[in-house]
Amino acid sequence: MQYFGCTLEGLETKEAKEDLGEFYGVASTGDRDLKGDIIEPGAFGNINPRTVVMLRDHDPSCIIGGWIKMQQSGNKLEVEGKLLTSERCPKGRETYELLKHGFINGLSVGFMVPDPARNIAYEDEGMRRRIKAAKLLECSIVAIPANPRARVNDVKTLARPGLAEWLRESGFGTDEIEIVLTRGFDALNPRSPPAPDPFAPLALEARALLDQLKGLRHG
């Protein structure tokens, strides 16, 4: 099995009398990961989410919930899942709490390439791979993903809207929300480069004249 790491593009959780553990996010993007690999958008084809296992840290003995929806949207594989949060699944509840508090936010997909010679293109003398087609087997919530492009959007409760929902209701677009959640509000309005100093040419001329005077003095 091979792995490709991402961080959650969007996470939404809901609470009522008990924690439901529902969330959404992005499991894969068309971006190059830290290993230099790219999974092309749509490489997993049509996915039945019920056949994809939800694990914690790729541990096959640690099933923490299940996937409800997996759909390709542009270069992003959007997913919806449900964590088990009862006392009988302590790892699921632990994961939910860590996600709610923003202490972890990673997703990493585990997949198999059925025909590597046909479905993997090698670049840069074999140092980088482009995955053209693969079978998605599992998707894990992890602490350190390989692809830092997709991020946690939101931790939402029924009692109060989460940040991503509030941004959407305030008129922010999807790309703007991603920028705010990954890089902060300041990134929406990057600072303009400082204006050139109008006195800089005069300062250079004065320094050159001073050097000339120094040369005459020592001549």
Steps between C-alpha positions, in 0.01 A plus 500: 500500500617853423418818686444859404457756775282807514355720765130547534368764266182526700398352828157544645385331817161518666388467859157466656433309820782273392786549262411375153853520366399604148751689286592585144829565331730444202692175488709556188603785273685522171799660672844346537558363849814521708628179342464652155202287396177616338166320494320628194145629562253219441765229527282304744205496259151451642535422870256314720580662838374198691782292355766745622613444860546793739810440711715691744861530381464215247461246781274221363408400854375852579174568314361828635192556284376484144477706184164631384593680179799523267468715191751653260457876462757657272841399630368417846356176633231624738398265778247478780548267793369403840722423797390256766498696825345260750689359795530173310724674244744708706735560207215645297401734782864598554537578129182708503621704797840557341334616177261732682788671676713518187781287639495268199356567156661254261355256250703234323367258240614141461465358150612227261609551139376193309722547193806708597660485157191655348366717781818660640699756305850569627654847483840650580685178423267292712522720808136614476184311418170599343221259596251479215265230631475318832258323732430684826507256792506714813515860615661579834491796732864573583714750684766556234383472139723505194292756310456830688260653246166388644407640838236477769223742420269483792405346828129561531245439773125544497536753780726737307614528139857409418745731337458369146120518518519851642732603217265350241201677653700823496550477126850352477567271204643149522850610401491789748389267780788265421745790514366622835507154656843407372685834515282742696305814412815696420562277199181628335658843471872445459701803590611707206873526448643811663501809281842595364687762700499821289821614670693180426661635177611815680650290778697298246629817331599649836686182593682499164597868543626429851714214370647734236585761763665234711707399197613861437593544865728198490636579150 
